[in-house]
Each structure stands twice: as structure tokens, then as C-alpha cells.
């Protein structure tokens, strides 16, 4: 969790009160949802491909020790240097030491959620090393001083109008910026010289290919290639779960990843990096370092969260989540937002610090329906809720309220009486125009309207339908 931030309820209130956030979210996630639907409809074998993706990822997670050894052996054979980091602190220390050994004054960085997870931007800043984010969205939030709000579109919370103002204030040559294309050109002018001047390039990895020792990166802007090729040193930071057995398996997962993330068939740039520059190569880094990061992942294996390690970071669960699409990513408080973040953050930061996230879910199952590797996210979230209850982390007010609910719900006659009274009360408040101020409904009515009930209780309407059917 990010330090010195308001509690979850306060973050949610701030998000819901924002006059622009919902517009910004809907522009991007709505487009992603529609594009994914078209891509899935055009691929008759999509469900079979999901089964294959699930099986590949499950096989790797279940045999992670074997594939880590194989990947290290083959990566070393290409001339790469492999480093092992148990914690985020270890990973940052290793990266900073490599940068200092290279006498780096500036580094370029391609988008990496693992880098955000371990706090690498802050570690580089503390070491006095100038960091340049090269992904367009990461460039935007670096200028704004914001953390990412989405794992694919980190600047999703910014409207194009806000980006225009930011570039006008921050770029040396902003230009006219009359449309999105001209804003992209402004960013290119700002970043081009920095690509070529960097001493070190840092990237993440979408996949680590065990049988070749290669690192696969996927982007739509080409910034990863400009980040990893011109500098003398290329550093990869990757979670140990990013492994795949072979390039064939990587390609099978790439077809799922891209369709689920953006609705495209393949990204513009899919690159396999294999070691440093070799004799006869025209370009490439002189040194190639791979930092393999655990940071709680082996604990997840032991704690019954192995299924979450199948995640390929496509963002589909965020794009289809009714909660995320109302509160955005910052309200979640951690590196990873949305359903996948609500499972990951308690594992990474501890359940006491992230207990609320398991409740930021309606359990409607949309996230599981769209997950390309079939991760049972609602089941994992219920597991966190159950553990929070067993460990006594739920506040006494919640425990008391649930005790009262259980008392009423296990007595059908009392439950029907209570729900009928509640419906009558809501109708009375609606008739007098007071429903927005109805007691105990403030959590709903502060940021949206509360509709009046259209009929009786569910059971009353159900019984009426049964009588009609006779």
C-alpha cells in the first residue's frame, strides 16, 4: 500500500466525487470492452485457447522451480547476467548497484508494473539517478506526479483535456496540440533525445522463455525497443512467475493477452531479447542483466493463491469490473487495482493493510468470465474475506451487523416481515421526495440517486408470478 494515504473509504469518496474521473474511465474501458468482444467473436476457438492458456500457466506455476533453473541456465549461456531478489528491497538494491557500476547519470524505463510494485522509481530517485519514463502514459503520470491507475493504461484517469494542459506546462516544445495525434508528437519531441542519451535502459518482461533464456516484451509504441537497444546496459526486472516453457507457449499466450487487453490480434511490437550484443551485431546493449523477483510469490504458492500466479496482466478484469469503472485505480491504494489487485495486494502488503479490498467487489463474476487464463477471482476474494473474519480483522460493527443479519435471515418469517417493511418505508420516502436523505442510505446517495422500489419484495413478486403461471 502507498504510504501516508487516506483510508479506503476516503479514497473511494474522493474518486466518486471527481467531476472528470468517470468520464476518463469510461472512454478507455468502454472502448476496451467493445474491442475485446469483437476480437472474441471473430475467434471461434477462443474458449479452447483459454483452456490452453490456463493449462500452460498452471503447469509453469506447479513446476516453477524446474523452469527457473532452466531459464537461468539458458540465459547465462546467451551472455546475460542473472540476479535473484527475494524482496522488493533486494531488487531495487541490485538495480541501483548495476546503474552505479555503469556510472549511469540517466536511465530510460519502459512500462513495468513489477517496477512499480518494488518501488523502483523511488529507489532510482533516492540514488540520484535521473529516470525517464518512455511509455506515453507513464510519461504523462510522471509529469503529473501520479501513480498508475490501470495496469495497461496507467494514465487512464486523465482526460485528453488534462493531458493537453500538462504537456503545455511541461514540454519545451509542446506545439499546437489540437488533437491526440499532435499531443503524441509533442511527447515524441520531448523524449527522442533522452532515448539516445540514456546510460541504462530498464524494462519489464511479459514472458521469460525457459528453453532459450529470452525475455519477451510487448508494446504498441516501440518505446521498449528504444529503451533497451541504444543504452550500454539493459536491465530486466521480472517476477518469477513470468516463465513459459518455450516460444511456442509464449505465442499461444500472446494471442490471448493482446485480444483480452486491447482487442487487437497482436501488438505493434513483440520483441524477444536474448543476451547482450554479440560480435557482428549492429546494435544492442553491452551488458544484459535479468533481475528475477520473488517478493511474496513463493508465499502465495504456500497460501493457496497459486491460481493468481497464472495472471498475464491483460487488464480485462479491470475493464469489466463495475466497481473499478466507478472508482478507478487509485482508490485501491496499491500497485495493482481492480479484481486482480484486490487479490494480489493483501498477498504483497499483508491482509491487515488491505482488508477492505476483498469487499470492493459485488462477486458478480464478470472478471472470471473474461479472464483469458480462467483465474477464479471471485473465489479467491471470498477466501480473503473468510480469512479476514477468522483472523478477527473485521471491525466489531461489521461483526455485529452480520450477526443481526444472520438472526433475521435464518428466520424466514422475520426476513419477509423486515423486507416488506423496508420496501414500504422506501416508498413512503419516495412519495415525499425524501428518498435521497433516507436513513442508513448515505453511502449510496452521496454520489448517485437511489431509485424507489418498482414493486414489492422479491418474494412477493416471485409468488405473484407463480400465481399467474397457474
C-alpha positions as CSV (number, residue, x, y, z in Angstrom):
1,X,0.0,0.0,0.0
2,X,1.2,3.6,-0.7
3,X,2.4,5.3,2.4
4,X,0.6,8.3,4.0
5,X,-2.6,8.0,2.1
6,X,-6.2,8.2,3.3
7,X,-8.1,5.1,4.2
8,X,-10.1,3.1,1.7
9,X,-13.4,4.7,2.4
10,X,-11.9,8.2,2.0
11,X,-10.2,7.2,-1.3
12,X,-13.5,5.9,-2.7
13,X,-15.4,9.0,-1.6
14,X,-12.8,11.2,-3.4
15,X,-13.0,9.1,-6.5
16,X,-16.8,9.2,-6.7
17,X,-16.8,12.9,-6.1
18,X,-14.4,13.6,-9.0
19,X,-16.2,15.5,-11.8
20,X,-13.9,14.0,-14.6
21,X,-12.8,10.6,-13.4
22,X,-15.9,8.6,-14.5
23,X,-15.6,10.2,-18.0
24,X,-12.0,9.3,-18.3
25,X,-12.5,5.7,-17.2
26,X,-15.5,5.1,-19.5
27,X,-13.7,6.5,-22.5
28,X,-10.9,3.8,-22.2
29,X,-12.5,0.8,-20.5
30,X,-15.7,1.1,-22.7
31,X,-13.6,1.0,-25.8
32,X,-11.5,-1.9,-24.5
33,X,-14.6,-3.9,-23.6
34,X,-16.1,-3.4,-27.1
35,X,-12.9,-4.2,-28.9
36,X,-12.4,-7.4,-26.8
37,X,-15.9,-8.5,-27.6
38,X,-15.3,-8.1,-31.3
39,X,-12.0,-10.0,-31.1
40,X,-13.5,-12.9,-29.2
41,X,-16.5,-13.1,-31.6
42,X,-14.0,-13.3,-34.5
43,X,-12.1,-16.2,-33.0
44,X,-14.2,-19.4,-32.9
45,X,-11.5,-21.2,-30.9
46,X,-11.2,-18.6,-28.2
47,X,-12.6,-20.7,-25.4
48,X,-10.3,-23.6,-26.3
49,X,-7.4,-21.2,-26.4
50,X,-8.4,-20.0,-22.9
51,X,-8.2,-23.6,-21.7
52,X,-4.8,-24.0,-23.2
53,X,-3.6,-20.7,-21.7
54,X,-4.8,-21.8,-18.3
55,X,-3.1,-25.2,-18.6
56,X,0.2,-23.6,-19.7
57,X,0.2,-21.1,-16.8
58,X,-0.8,-23.8,-14.3
59,X,1.9,-26.2,-15.5
60,X,4.5,-23.5,-15.1
61,X,3.3,-22.4,-11.6
62,X,3.3,-26.0,-10.5
63,X,6.8,-26.6,-11.8
64,X,8.3,-23.2,-11.2
65,X,11.5,-24.5,-9.6
66,X,12.3,-26.5,-12.7
67,X,11.7,-23.7,-15.2
68,X,13.6,-21.1,-13.1
69,X,16.7,-23.4,-13.2
70,X,16.2,-24.0,-17.0
71,X,15.7,-20.3,-17.7
72,X,18.8,-19.2,-15.7
73,X,21.0,-21.8,-17.4
74,X,19.9,-20.8,-20.9
75,X,20.0,-17.0,-20.1
76,X,23.6,-17.3,-18.8
77,X,24.5,-19.2,-22.0
78,X,23.5,-16.1,-24.0
79,X,25.8,-13.9,-22.0
80,X,23.1,-12.5,-19.7
81,X,23.8,-11.9,-16.0
82,X,21.0,-13.3,-13.8
83,X,20.3,-11.9,-10.3
84,X,17.9,-13.2,-7.7
85,X,15.9,-10.9,-5.4
86,X,13.8,-12.2,-2.6
87,X,12.2,-8.9,-1.7
88,X,11.5,-5.6,-3.3
89,X,14.3,-4.0,-1.3
90,X,16.8,-6.6,-2.7
91,X,15.6,-6.0,-6.3
92,X,15.9,-2.2,-6.0
93,X,19.4,-2.5,-4.4
94,X,20.6,-4.8,-7.3
95,X,19.3,-2.4,-10.0
96,X,20.8,0.6,-8.3
97,X,24.2,-1.2,-7.9
98,X,24.2,-2.1,-11.6
99,X,23.4,1.5,-12.5
100,X,26.2,2.8,-10.3
101,X,28.7,0.3,-11.7
102,X,27.8,1.6,-15.2
103,X,28.3,5.2,-13.8
104,X,24.8,6.0,-15.1
105,X,23.5,9.5,-14.8
106,X,20.2,8.9,-16.5
107,X,18.1,5.8,-17.2
108,X,15.1,5.2,-19.5
109,X,12.4,2.9,-18.3
110,X,9.8,1.0,-20.3
111,X,6.4,0.5,-18.6
112,X,6.6,-2.3,-15.9
113,X,4.1,-2.9,-13.2
114,X,6.8,-5.1,-11.4
115,X,9.0,-2.0,-11.3
116,X,6.1,-0.1,-9.7
117,X,5.5,-3.0,-7.3
118,X,9.0,-3.0,-5.9
119,X,9.2,0.8,-5.7
120,X,12.0,1.1,-8.4
121,X,11.1,4.7,-9.4
122,X,11.6,5.9,-5.8
123,X,14.8,3.9,-5.4
124,X,16.4,5.5,-8.5
125,X,15.4,8.9,-7.4
126,X,16.9,8.3,-3.9
127,X,20.1,7.2,-5.6
128,X,20.3,10.5,-7.6
129,X,19.7,8.8,-10.9
130,X,17.5,10.6,-13.4
131,X,14.6,8.4,-14.5
132,X,12.8,9.0,-17.8
133,X,9.6,7.1,-18.4
134,X,9.2,6.3,-22.1
135,X,5.8,4.8,-22.3
136,X,3.4,7.7,-23.3
137,X,1.0,7.0,-20.4
138,X,3.9,6.6,-18.0
139,X,5.4,9.9,-19.3
140,X,2.1,11.6,-18.6
141,X,1.8,10.4,-15.0
142,X,5.5,11.1,-14.3
143,X,4.9,14.7,-15.3
144,X,1.7,14.8,-13.1
145,X,3.4,13.0,-10.2
146,X,0.7,10.4,-10.1
147,X,0.9,6.6,-9.6
148,X,-0.6,4.4,-12.3
149,X,-4.3,3.8,-12.3
150,X,-4.5,0.9,-14.7
151,X,-2.0,-1.9,-15.5
152,X,-2.3,-1.4,-19.3
153,X,-3.3,2.3,-19.5
154,X,-1.5,3.9,-16.5
155,X,-2.9,7.4,-17.2
156,X,-6.5,6.2,-17.7
157,X,-7.6,8.7,-15.0
158,X,-6.5,11.6,-17.1
159,X,-8.8,13.1,-19.8
160,X,-7.2,14.3,-23.0
161,X,-8.1,17.9,-22.0
162,X,-6.0,17.4,-18.8
163,X,-3.1,15.9,-20.8
164,X,-3.1,18.9,-23.1
165,X,-2.7,21.3,-20.2
166,X,0.0,19.1,-18.7
167,X,2.1,19.0,-21.9
168,X,1.6,22.7,-22.4
169,X,3.1,23.4,-19.0
170,X,5.9,20.8,-19.0
171,X,7.2,20.3,-22.6
172,X,9.9,22.5,-24.0
173,X,8.3,22.3,-27.5
174,X,4.6,21.5,-26.9
175,X,3.4,22.7,-30.3
176,X,-0.3,23.3,-31.1
177,X,-1.7,20.1,-29.6
178,X,-5.0,20.5,-31.3
179,X,-5.8,16.7,-31.2
180,X,-4.4,13.5,-29.7
181,X,-2.0,12.9,-32.7
182,X,-0.4,16.3,-32.1
183,X,-0.1,15.6,-28.4
184,X,1.7,12.3,-29.2
185,X,4.1,14.2,-31.5
186,X,4.8,16.6,-28.7
187,X,5.8,13.7,-26.4
188,X,8.0,12.2,-29.1
189,X,9.9,15.5,-29.5
190,X,10.4,15.6,-25.7
191,X,11.6,12.1,-25.4
192,X,13.6,11.4,-28.5
193,X,16.9,12.9,-27.3
194,X,16.5,11.2,-23.9
195,X,16.3,7.8,-25.5
196,X,19.7,8.3,-27.2
197,X,21.4,9.9,-24.2
198,X,20.5,7.3,-21.5
199,X,23.3,5.2,-20.0
200,X,20.9,2.4,-18.9
201,X,17.6,1.1,-20.1
202,X,15.2,-0.7,-17.8
203,X,12.3,-2.9,-18.9
204,X,9.9,-5.4,-17.5
205,X,9.1,-8.7,-19.2
206,X,5.8,-10.1,-20.4
207,X,7.3,-13.6,-20.6
208,X,10.6,-15.3,-19.8
209,X,11.2,-18.2,-22.2
210,X,12.8,-21.1,-20.3
211,X,14.2,-23.1,-23.2
212,X,16.0,-20.1,-24.9
213,X,16.7,-17.7,-22.0
214,X,14.9,-15.0,-23.9
215,X,12.9,-12.1,-22.5
216,X,9.7,-11.1,-24.4
217,X,8.4,-7.6,-24.2
218,X,5.1,-6.4,-25.8
219,X,4.3,-2.7,-26.6
220,X,2.3,-0.7,-29.1
221,X,4.6,2.4,-29.2
222,X,8.1,1.0,-29.8
223,X,9.4,2.7,-26.7
224,X,10.6,-0.7,-25.2
225,X,12.9,-1.2,-28.2
226,X,14.3,2.4,-27.9
227,X,14.7,1.8,-24.2
228,X,16.6,-1.5,-24.4
229,X,18.7,-1.1,-27.6
230,X,20.7,2.3,-27.6
231,X,21.9,2.2,-23.9
232,X,25.1,0.4,-23.0
233,X,23.2,-1.6,-20.3
234,X,19.8,-3.2,-20.4
235,X,18.3,-4.3,-17.1
236,X,15.2,-6.5,-17.0
237,X,13.1,-6.8,-13.8
238,X,10.6,-9.6,-13.8
239,X,8.5,-11.6,-11.4
240,X,9.5,-15.3,-11.2
241,X,6.0,-16.3,-12.3
242,X,6.5,-14.8,-15.8
243,X,8.1,-18.1,-17.1
244,X,6.8,-20.1,-20.1
245,X,8.4,-23.3,-21.3
246,X,9.1,-22.3,-24.9
247,X,8.5,-19.6,-27.6
248,X,5.6,-21.7,-28.9
249,X,3.9,-21.4,-25.5
250,X,4.7,-17.7,-25.4
251,X,2.9,-17.1,-28.7
252,X,-0.1,-19.0,-27.5
253,X,-0.4,-16.8,-24.5
254,X,0.3,-13.6,-26.6
255,X,-2.7,-14.3,-28.7
256,X,-4.8,-14.3,-25.5
257,X,-3.0,-11.4,-23.9
258,X,-3.5,-8.9,-26.7
259,X,-7.1,-9.7,-27.5
260,X,-8.0,-9.5,-23.9
261,X,-6.1,-6.3,-23.3
262,X,-6.9,-4.2,-26.4
263,X,-8.9,-6.3,-28.8
264,X,-6.1,-6.5,-31.3
265,X,-4.6,-9.7,-32.8
266,X,-1.0,-8.8,-32.0
267,X,0.7,-5.7,-30.6
268,X,2.7,-3.5,-32.9
269,X,6.0,-4.6,-31.2
270,X,6.6,-8.0,-29.9
271,X,10.3,-8.4,-29.2
272,X,12.4,-11.3,-27.8
273,X,15.6,-10.1,-26.2
274,X,18.4,-12.7,-25.9
275,X,21.5,-11.6,-24.1
276,X,23.9,-8.7,-24.8
277,X,25.2,-7.6,-28.2
278,X,27.3,-10.3,-29.9
279,X,30.2,-9.9,-32.4
280,X,28.7,-8.8,-35.7
281,X,25.6,-7.3,-34.2
282,X,24.9,-3.8,-35.3
283,X,23.3,-2.7,-32.1
284,X,22.2,-3.8,-28.7
285,X,23.5,-3.4,-25.1
286,X,27.0,-4.3,-24.0
287,X,25.5,-5.7,-20.7
288,X,22.3,-7.6,-20.3
289,X,21.0,-8.1,-16.7
290,X,17.9,-10.0,-15.6
291,X,16.7,-9.5,-12.0
292,X,14.3,-12.3,-11.0
293,X,12.0,-11.1,-8.2
294,X,10.1,-13.2,-5.7
295,X,8.6,-10.5,-3.4
296,X,6.0,-12.8,-1.9
297,X,5.3,-15.0,-4.8
298,X,6.5,-18.3,-3.2
299,X,4.4,-17.4,-0.2
300,X,1.4,-17.2,-2.5
301,X,2.1,-20.8,-3.5
302,X,2.1,-21.9,0.1
303,X,-1.0,-19.8,1.0
304,X,-3.4,-21.3,-1.6
305,X,-3.1,-18.4,-4.1
306,X,-1.2,-20.3,-6.8
307,X,-4.1,-19.7,-9.3
308,X,-3.4,-15.9,-9.1
309,X,0.2,-16.5,-10.3
310,X,-1.4,-17.5,-13.7
311,X,-2.2,-13.8,-14.3
312,X,-0.7,-12.5,-17.5
313,X,-1.6,-8.8,-16.7
314,X,-4.0,-8.1,-19.6
315,X,-6.3,-5.9,-17.6
316,X,-9.5,-7.4,-18.8
317,X,-10.8,-7.9,-15.3
318,X,-10.4,-4.2,-14.6
319,X,-12.2,-3.2,-17.8
320,X,-15.2,-5.3,-17.0
321,X,-15.4,-4.6,-13.2
322,X,-18.4,-2.5,-12.2
323,X,-16.5,-1.3,-9.1
324,X,-13.3,-0.3,-10.9
325,X,-15.3,1.5,-13.5
326,X,-16.8,3.7,-10.9
327,X,-13.9,4.4,-8.5
328,X,-10.8,4.0,-10.8
329,X,-7.4,2.6,-9.8
330,X,-6.1,5.0,-7.2
331,X,-8.9,4.2,-4.8
332,X,-7.5,0.7,-4.4
333,X,-4.3,2.1,-2.8
334,X,-1.8,-0.4,-4.1
335,X,0.2,-1.1,-7.2
336,X,-2.5,-3.3,-8.7
337,X,-6.1,-2.1,-8.9
338,X,-9.3,-3.9,-9.7
339,X,-10.2,-7.5,-9.1
340,X,-6.7,-8.8,-9.7
341,X,-5.3,-6.1,-7.4
342,X,-7.8,-7.0,-4.7
343,X,-6.4,-10.5,-4.6
344,X,-2.7,-9.5,-5.1
345,X,-2.4,-6.6,-2.7
346,X,-3.2,-8.5,0.5
347,X,-0.6,-11.1,-0.5
348,X,2.0,-8.4,-1.2
349,X,1.3,-5.9,1.6
350,X,-0.5,-8.1,4.2
351,X,-4.1,-8.6,4.8
352,X,-4.4,-6.2,7.8
353,X,-3.4,-3.3,5.5
354,X,-5.6,-4.4,2.6
355,X,-8.6,-6.0,4.2
356,X,-11.1,-3.6,2.6
357,X,-10.1,-4.6,-1.0
358,X,-11.7,-8.0,-0.7
359,X,-15.0,-6.3,0.0
360,X,-14.7,-3.9,-3.0
361,X,-16.4,-6.5,-5.2
362,X,-20.0,-7.4,-6.0
363,X,-19.0,-11.0,-6.7
364,X,-20.9,-10.9,-10.0
365,X,-18.2,-13.0,-11.7
366,X,-17.6,-10.8,-14.7
367,X,-13.9,-10.8,-14.0
368,X,-13.7,-14.6,-14.1
369,X,-15.8,-14.7,-17.3
370,X,-13.3,-12.5,-19.2
371,X,-10.0,-13.7,-17.7
372,X,-8.0,-15.3,-20.5
373,X,-6.5,-17.9,-18.2
374,X,-9.6,-18.6,-16.2
375,X,-8.5,-17.4,-12.8
376,X,-11.4,-17.8,-10.3
377,X,-11.1,-14.3,-8.9
378,X,-14.4,-14.2,-7.0
379,X,-13.4,-17.5,-5.2
380,X,-10.0,-16.0,-4.3
381,X,-11.7,-12.8,-3.0
382,X,-14.1,-14.8,-0.9
383,X,-11.1,-16.6,0.5
384,X,-9.6,-13.3,1.7
385,X,-13.0,-12.4,3.2
386,X,-13.1,-15.7,5.1
387,X,-9.5,-15.3,6.3
388,X,-10.2,-11.7,7.5
389,X,-13.1,-13.0,9.5
390,X,-11.2,-15.9,11.0
391,X,-8.3,-13.7,12.0
392,X,-10.5,-11.1,13.7
393,X,-9.7,-8.3,11.3
394,X,-13.3,-7.3,10.6
395,X,-14.4,-4.3,12.8
396,X,-16.9,-5.0,15.6
397,X,-19.6,-3.0,13.8
398,X,-19.4,-5.4,10.9
399,X,-19.4,-8.5,13.1
400,X,-22.5,-7.2,15.0
401,X,-24.3,-6.2,11.8
402,X,-23.7,-9.7,10.3
403,X,-24.8,-11.3,13.5
404,X,-28.1,-9.4,13.2
405,X,-28.4,-10.3,9.6
406,X,-27.9,-14.0,10.3
407,X,-30.5,-13.8,13.1
408,X,-33.1,-12.4,10.6
409,X,-32.1,-14.3,7.5
410,X,-32.3,-17.7,9.3
411,X,-35.9,-17.0,10.3
412,X,-37.9,-16.8,7.0
413,X,-41.0,-15.2,8.6
414,X,-38.9,-12.5,10.2
415,X,-36.9,-11.9,7.0
416,X,-40.1,-11.4,4.9
417,X,-41.6,-9.1,7.5
418,X,-38.4,-7.0,7.6
419,X,-38.0,-6.7,3.8
420,X,-41.7,-5.8,3.4
421,X,-41.4,-3.1,6.0
422,X,-38.2,-1.8,4.2
423,X,-40.0,-1.6,0.9
424,X,-42.9,0.2,2.4
425,X,-40.6,2.7,4.1
426,X,-38.7,3.4,0.8
427,X,-42.0,4.0,-1.0
428,X,-43.0,6.5,1.7
429,X,-39.8,8.4,1.5
430,X,-40.0,8.4,-2.4
431,X,-43.6,9.7,-2.3
432,X,-42.5,12.7,-0.2
433,X,-39.3,13.2,-2.2
434,X,-37.1,12.4,0.7
435,X,-35.6,9.1,-0.6
436,X,-32.2,10.8,-1.2
437,X,-32.0,11.5,2.6
438,X,-33.3,8.2,3.8
439,X,-31.6,6.9,7.0
440,X,-28.7,4.4,6.5
441,X,-28.6,5.1,2.8
442,X,-25.9,7.8,2.8
443,X,-23.2,5.6,1.4
444,X,-25.3,5.3,-1.7
445,X,-27.0,8.6,-2.0
446,X,-23.9,10.8,-1.6
447,X,-22.8,10.2,-5.1
448,X,-25.8,8.8,-7.0
449,X,-29.6,8.6,-7.0
450,X,-31.5,6.0,-5.0
451,X,-34.3,4.6,-7.1
452,X,-37.7,3.9,-5.5
453,X,-38.8,0.3,-5.4
454,X,-40.8,-0.6,-8.5
455,X,-42.8,-3.3,-6.8
456,X,-43.0,-5.4,-3.7
457,X,-40.2,-7.5,-2.3
458,X,-38.5,-10.2,-4.4
459,X,-40.5,-12.9,-2.6
460,X,-43.8,-11.0,-3.1
461,X,-43.1,-10.6,-6.8
462,X,-42.0,-14.2,-7.1
463,X,-45.2,-15.5,-5.5
464,X,-47.2,-13.2,-7.8
465,X,-45.5,-14.7,-10.9
466,X,-46.2,-18.2,-9.6
467,X,-49.9,-17.4,-9.2
468,X,-50.1,-16.0,-12.8
469,X,-48.4,-19.1,-14.2
470,X,-51.1,-21.4,-12.7
